[in-house]
Amino acid sequence: MTKTPAYNFDTWNKVLGKSTVEIDAQGNANINAIRQMEGNFAEEMMMLKHSLDERSQRDYFHKNSPVSGLIIRDFLLEVTKKDSIPIVNLEFSGQISRFGQATAKRLILKPFLEKITEDMLSNASLNLEESYEITLPDGLEAEVDLEDTQIEDKDFQFTLTNKFSEGKLLIERKIKLNLPEKLEIESMKELLKTLNQAGSRSYYFIKSSSFSN
């Protein structure tokens, strides 16, 4: 007899992401990203790997990118297993048009973190950790002090840290969540609203006299 895995465990609902982004003076960007998905999140990628050719896979990533305007140059999709847990590693590089909005005096980064959806919580569990290292053009200064956000609830923990130093914006988001088996629809909607509002952050930078177009 084979023991059925508990799909609501952290190890079956894990996403790790790390991205480096370089933005030019016009707000366009180059990105290199690594994303590891385990368990529930890996299964969709496994089906994608086995059922679509490379071109169709690329089209899928273009359409389903959390960052709009992403054009992938190269990508690598690998499928493995750890014990009975499927693991998918996705690496890609590409360009993002208008990642930042450049004005005469400012560079503005609109919210770009992936929204948490109800489908992502289908197993009532989520363990997400992601980071962005964003290199900005020379001559920019943060317009306001960057504040971190931390929310703790009986069912989830949310942390968003932000730091701007030596021309680089460092962002890290962590969500660890275990929900009751039966959660009312309205409670789910309120939870998603809380998580996504906390992760919806714009960043404003002022161009100094040393800024060059």
C-alpha positions in Angstrom: 0.0 0.0 0.0 1.2 3.5 -0.8 0.6 6.3 1.6 -1.2 9.3 0.0 0.8 12.5 0.5 -0.7 15.3 2.5 -1.1 18.0 -0.2 -1.6 20.8 2.3 2.0 20.6 3.6 4.4 23.4 2.9 6.6 21.1 0.8 3.7 20.4 -1.6 3.0 24.1 -2.1 6.4 25.8 -2.3 7.6 28.5 -4.7 11.1 30.1 -4.6 12.0 32.9 -7.0 15.1 35.1 -7.5 15.3 37.8 -10.2 17.9 40.3 -11.2 16.7 43.3 -13.2 18.6 46.1 -14.9 16.7 49.2 -15.9 17.8 51.8 -18.5 17.1 55.5 -18.5 13.9 55.0 -20.5 12.5 52.5 -18.1 13.1 49.4 -20.2 14.7 46.4 -18.4 16.6 43.2 -18.9 15.7 40.4 -16.5 17.3 37.1 -15.4 15.2 34.9 -13.2 15.2 31.6 -11.5 12.0 30.0 -10.2 11.6 26.7 -8.3 8.2 25.2 -7.8 7.5 22.1 -5.7 4.5 19.8 -5.4 1.2 21.3 -6.5 2.8 24.2 -8.4 5.2 21.9 -10.2 2.4 19.7 -11.6 1.1 22.3 -14.1 4.7 23.0 -15.3 5.2 19.2 -15.8 2.2 19.0 -18.0 3.4 22.0 -19.9 6.8 20.4 -20.4 5.4 17.2 -21.7 2.5 18.4 -23.8 3.8 21.6 -25.5 6.7 22.2 -27.8 9.3 24.9 -27.0 7.6 27.6 -28.9 4.3 27.0 -27.3 6.0 26.9 -23.9 7.5 30.3 -24.6 4.1 31.7 -25.6 2.6 30.4 -22.4 5.3 32.2 -20.3 4.7 35.4 -22.2 1.0 35.3 -21.6 1.2 34.2 -17.9 4.1 36.4 -16.7 3.3 38.4 -13.6 5.2 41.3 -15.2 3.5 42.7 -18.3 5.6 43.3 -21.4 8.0 40.4 -20.8 9.7 39.1 -23.9 11.7 35.9 -23.2 15.0 35.5 -25.0 16.1 32.2 -23.5 14.6 29.7 -21.0 15.2 26.3 -19.5 12.5 24.2 -17.9 13.7 21.1 -15.9 11.6 18.5 -14.2 12.9 16.4 -11.3 11.6 14.7 -8.2 12.6 14.7 -4.5 11.2 11.5 -2.9 7.6 11.7 -4.2 7.5 15.5 -4.6 7.7 16.8 -8.1 10.1 19.8 -8.6 10.3 22.1 -11.5 13.1 24.6 -12.1 12.5 27.4 -14.6 15.3 29.8 -15.6 14.8 32.5 -18.1 16.2 35.8 -19.4 14.4 38.5 -21.4 13.4 42.1 -21.8 10.6 44.0 -20.3 9.3 47.1 -22.1 8.4 50.0 -19.8 9.2 48.2 -16.6 9.6 51.7 -15.2 7.8 54.8 -16.1 10.3 57.6 -16.9 9.2 61.2 -16.6 11.2 64.5 -16.7 12.0 64.3 -13.0 11.2 60.8 -11.9 11.5 57.1 -12.5 8.4 55.2 -11.2 8.1 51.5 -10.7 4.5 50.4 -10.7 3.4 47.3 -8.7 4.9 44.2 -10.4 4.8 41.4 -7.8 2.7 38.4 -8.8 -0.9 38.5 -7.5 -1.9 35.7 -5.2 -5.0 33.9 -6.7 -7.5 31.5 -5.3 -6.1 28.8 -7.6 -2.7 29.2 -5.8 -4.4 28.4 -2.5 -6.3 25.3 -3.8 -4.5 23.1 -1.3 -5.1 25.6 1.5 -1.3 26.1 1.9 1.4 28.3 0.4 5.1 28.8 1.1 6.4 31.5 -1.2 9.7 33.3 -1.0 10.9 35.6 -3.8 13.5 38.3 -4.2 14.3 41.0 -6.7 17.6 42.8 -7.2 16.9 45.8 -9.4 19.8 47.9 -10.7 18.6 51.5 -11.5 20.3 54.0 -13.8 22.9 56.3 -12.1 21.8 59.5 -10.6 18.5 58.4 -8.9 17.5 58.9 -5.3 14.6 57.4 -3.5 11.9 60.0 -3.2 10.6 58.7 0.2 11.9 56.3 2.8 11.1 52.7 2.0 9.0 51.0 4.6 8.7 47.3 5.3 5.4 45.5 5.8 4.8 42.6 8.1 1.4 41.0 8.8 0.9 38.1 11.2 -2.4 36.2 11.5 -3.3 32.9 13.0 -3.5 31.4 9.4 -0.7 33.2 7.6 2.5 35.4 7.9 3.4 38.0 5.3 6.6 40.0 5.0 7.8 42.5 2.5 11.2 44.1 2.9 12.5 47.0 0.7 16.0 48.5 0.6 17.6 51.0 -1.7 21.4 51.1 -1.6 24.2 52.0 -4.1 21.8 52.3 -7.0 20.1 48.9 -6.3 16.6 48.3 -5.1 16.3 45.0 -3.1 12.9 43.6 -2.6 12.0 40.4 -0.8 8.5 38.9 -0.2 7.6 35.9 2.0 4.2 34.4 2.5 3.6 31.3 4.6 0.0 30.3 4.8 -2.0 27.3 6.1 -5.7 27.7 6.0 -8.6 25.8 7.6 -9.9 23.0 5.3 -13.2 24.8 4.7 -12.9 28.5 4.3 -15.9 30.6 3.4 -15.8 32.3 0.0 -16.0 35.8 1.6 -13.1 35.0 3.9 -11.0 33.8 1.0 -11.7 37.0 -0.9 -10.8 39.1 2.1 -7.6 37.1 2.5 -6.6 37.6 -1.1 -7.3 41.3 -0.9 -5.1 41.6 2.2 -2.2 39.7 0.6 -2.3 41.5 -2.7 -2.8 45.0 -1.3 0.2 44.4 1.0 2.3 43.4 -2.0 1.1 46.2 -4.3 3.9 48.7 -4.0 5.0 51.5 -6.2 8.5 52.9 -6.0 9.4 56.6 -6.8 12.9 57.8 -7.6 14.0 61.4 -8.2 16.5 62.2 -10.9 19.4 64.1 -9.6 21.7 66.5 -11.5 24.0 63.6 -12.3 21.3 61.6 -14.1 22.1 61.0 -17.7 19.6 59.9 -20.4 
